[in-house]
Amino acid sequence: MKSKWMYILLLIVLIGGFRVSAQPKINFSTLDLLADEALQLTKFTRYDEAKMLLVRFHEEWTAQYGRKGVISMDDAKILAAVHHDALKTIDSNESSHIDKLNKVTAFRLAMDAIASTYQPLWSDMEGPVLETFHQLKNSVLEGDSAGYHQSLNHFLSSYAVILPSLKIDLPLEKLQKVDAKIMYLDQYRSAFHENEQALELEHLEKELRSLFAEASQDETDPSLWWVMIMTGSTIILTLTYVSWRKFRGQKSQKRGKDSNR
């Protein structure tokens, strides 16, 4: 009878675990798709169509999630700001294609940071960002002051693309350390000293790699971990109990045989 109840308990835990993993989440798929399509159109210089999608995004967001508090106030402000920049730049005849592409990409990555739970798109920008950073390091090692300023501008531009997403996804304290180092390089760029710049860049590279490593940590849904742990623990307990019952039964049976001799 007790064994029966143990199996019932196992079934309850399994069902409860699946309910946790199947909890409904906010579906941003439509808005995420609009952001992606706007980026694709921008890549092919179809700016008017991209602008229409950005306007439609604003309308959809306001209609579905306006004042509903589905995301934090800080994240909402970041998304609103990066969307405004993208729309303003794509609508400007004075902005270059690279500027338009960078602003819309920043918006696309920020929307994905809100919509996705694991492996955000901005983590795929590690290669391009570090490439511009390595160009910056090389200019310092070569003592090329003019190349340093040019490479620093390229790096700052690529970092600005992912910055809104970083603000959404990463702890503020960790991001502030990186921002402080980048601001230092930008503010004191005129005082070019190879040794000082090389040391600062070494520290900054470690911090940058740490930011991207943060995105790849703990990619498994916490609710699935809960299911795995609870299910495994319950199975172990059940098997232990069944084995113990079997041992007791065999021992009692042996005692009975011994007493009948």
C-alpha positions in Angstrom: 0.0 0.0 0.0 2.8 2.4 0.9 4.5 1.6 -2.4 1.4 2.6 -4.2 1.4 6.0 -2.5 5.0 6.5 -3.4 4.2 6.0 -7.1 1.3 8.5 -6.8 3.6 11.0 -5.2 6.1 10.6 -8.1 3.3 11.2 -10.6 2.2 14.4 -8.7 5.7 15.8 -8.7 6.1 15.1 -12.4 2.8 16.8 -13.3 3.6 19.7 -11.1 7.0 20.1 -12.7 5.7 20.1 -16.2 3.2 22.7 -15.1 6.0 25.0 -13.9 7.9 24.5 -17.2 4.8 25.2 -19.2 3.8 28.5 -17.5 2.7 31.0 -20.1 5.3 33.6 -21.0 4.7 37.0 -22.6 4.9 36.5 -26.4 6.9 39.2 -28.1 7.2 37.2 -31.4 5.3 39.7 -33.5 7.2 42.7 -32.3 10.5 40.8 -32.5 9.7 40.0 -36.1 8.9 43.6 -37.0 12.2 44.7 -35.6 14.0 42.0 -37.6 12.2 42.9 -40.8 13.1 46.6 -40.3 16.7 45.6 -40.0 16.7 43.5 -43.1 15.1 46.3 -45.1 17.6 48.7 -43.9 20.5 46.4 -45.0 19.1 46.7 -48.5 18.6 50.5 -48.3 14.9 50.2 -48.4 14.6 53.0 -45.8 11.0 54.0 -46.5 9.7 50.5 -45.9 11.9 50.1 -42.8 10.5 53.4 -41.5 6.9 52.1 -41.9 7.8 49.0 -39.9 9.3 51.0 -37.1 6.2 53.2 -37.0 4.1 50.0 -36.9 6.2 48.7 -34.1 5.5 51.7 -32.0 1.8 51.3 -32.7 1.8 47.6 -31.9 3.8 48.1 -28.7 1.5 50.8 -27.5 -1.6 48.8 -28.3 -0.5 45.6 -26.7 1.8 46.5 -23.9 1.4 50.3 -23.2 1.1 51.0 -19.5 0.8 47.3 -18.7 4.1 47.0 -16.9 5.2 43.8 -18.8 8.8 44.9 -18.6 10.6 47.1 -16.1 10.4 50.9 -16.4 14.2 51.1 -17.1 14.0 48.5 -19.9 11.0 50.3 -21.4 12.9 53.6 -21.4 15.9 52.0 -23.1 13.7 50.4 -25.8 11.9 53.7 -26.4 15.1 55.6 -26.7 16.8 53.2 -29.1 13.6 53.0 -31.2 13.4 56.8 -31.3 17.1 56.9 -32.5 16.5 54.3 -35.1 13.4 56.0 -36.5 15.0 59.5 -36.4 18.1 58.2 -38.2 16.3 56.2 -40.8 14.2 59.2 -41.7 17.2 61.5 -42.1 18.6 62.2 -45.5 21.9 63.4 -43.9 22.6 60.1 -42.1 24.9 57.6 -43.9 23.9 54.0 -44.6 26.3 52.9 -41.9 24.6 55.2 -39.3 21.2 54.0 -40.3 22.3 50.3 -40.1 23.9 50.8 -36.7 20.9 52.5 -35.2 18.4 49.9 -36.5 20.7 47.1 -35.5 20.9 48.5 -32.0 17.1 48.6 -31.8 16.9 45.1 -33.2 19.3 43.7 -30.6 17.5 45.6 -27.8 14.1 44.2 -28.8 15.7 40.7 -28.9 17.2 41.2 -25.4 13.7 41.8 -24.1 12.0 39.0 -26.1 14.6 36.3 -25.5 15.5 34.5 -22.3 18.6 32.7 -23.3 21.4 33.3 -25.9 20.5 36.9 -26.9 21.5 38.1 -30.4 23.9 40.7 -29.0 26.1 37.8 -27.8 26.8 37.0 -31.5 28.4 40.5 -31.8 31.4 39.3 -29.8 33.4 38.7 -33.0 32.8 42.1 -34.7 33.3 44.1 -31.4 36.5 42.3 -30.4 37.8 42.7 -34.0 37.6 46.5 -33.8 39.1 46.3 -30.3 42.1 44.3 -31.6 42.6 46.9 -34.3 42.7 49.4 -31.5 45.3 47.3 -29.6 47.5 46.9 -32.7 47.6 50.7 -33.3 48.9 51.1 -29.8 51.5 48.4 -30.1 52.7 50.0 -33.4 52.8 53.4 -31.8 50.4 54.7 -34.4 48.7 57.7 -32.9 46.5 58.6 -35.9 45.5 54.9 -36.3 44.7 54.8 -32.7 42.1 57.6 -32.9 40.6 56.1 -36.0 40.4 52.6 -34.5 39.0 54.0 -31.2 36.2 55.6 -33.2 35.4 52.3 -34.9 35.4 50.5 -31.6 33.2 53.1 -29.9 30.7 52.8 -32.8 30.5 49.0 -32.6 30.2 49.1 -28.8 27.4 51.7 -29.0 25.4 49.2 -31.1 25.2 46.6 -28.3 25.2 49.0 -25.4 21.3 49.2 -25.1 21.1 45.4 -25.1 23.8 45.2 -22.4 21.9 47.6 -20.2 18.8 45.4 -20.5 20.5 42.1 -19.9 23.4 42.6 -17.6 23.9 43.8 -14.0 24.4 47.6 -13.8 27.5 47.2 -11.6 29.3 45.0 -14.0 28.5 47.3 -17.0 29.6 50.4 -15.2 33.1 49.0 -14.8 33.4 48.6 -18.6 31.8 51.9 -19.3 34.2 53.7 -17.0 37.2 52.2 -18.8 35.8 53.1 -22.3 35.0 56.6 -21.2 38.6 57.0 -19.9 40.0 56.0 -23.3 37.7 58.4 -25.1 38.2 61.4 -22.8 42.0 61.1 -22.7 42.6 60.0 -26.3 44.5 63.2 -27.0 47.2 62.2 -24.4 48.4 59.2 -26.3 50.9 57.2 -24.3 51.7 53.7 -25.6 52.4 52.1 -22.2 49.4 53.6 -20.5 47.0 52.8 -23.3 48.3 49.3 -23.7 47.7 48.6 -19.9 44.2 50.1 -20.0 43.4 48.0 -23.1 44.5 44.8 -21.5 42.2 45.4 -18.5 39.3 46.4 -20.9 39.7 43.3 -23.0 39.2 41.1 -19.9 36.1 43.0 -19.0 34.7 42.8 -22.5 35.2 39.1 -22.7 33.5 38.7 -19.3 30.4 40.6 -20.6 30.0 38.2 -23.5 30.7 35.2 -21.2 27.9 36.3 -19.1 25.4 35.7 -21.9 26.5 32.1 -22.3 26.1 31.2 -18.7 23.2 29.2 -17.4 21.4 28.6 -20.7 18.9 26.1 -19.3 15.5 27.3 -18.2 15.4 27.4 -14.3 12.0 25.7 -14.3 13.5 22.8 -16.3 16.3 22.5 -13.7 13.6 22.3 -11.0 11.9 19.5 -12.9 15.1 17.6 -13.4 16.1 17.9 -9.8 12.7 17.1 -8.3 12.1 14.2 -10.7 15.6 12.7 -10.1 15.3 13.0 -6.3 11.8 11.5 -6.3 12.9 8.6 -8.5 15.9 7.9 -6.3 13.7 8.0 -3.1 11.1 5.7 -4.7 13.7 3.2 -5.9 15.4 3.3 -2.5 12.1 2.6 -0.7 11.2 -0.2 -3.1 14.6 -1.8 -2.6 14.2 -1.5 1.1 10.7 -3.1 1.0 12.1 -5.9 -1.1 15.0 -6.4 1.3 12.6 -6.5 4.3 10.4 -9.0 2.5 13.2 -11.3 1.6 14.5 -11.1 5.2 11.1 -11.9 6.6 10.7 -14.7 4.2 14.1 -16.1 5.3 13.1 -15.9 8.9 9.9 -17.8 8.2 11.7 -20.5 6.5 14.2 -20.7 9.4 11.4 -21.0 12.0 9.8 -23.8 10.0 12.8 -26.0 10.1 
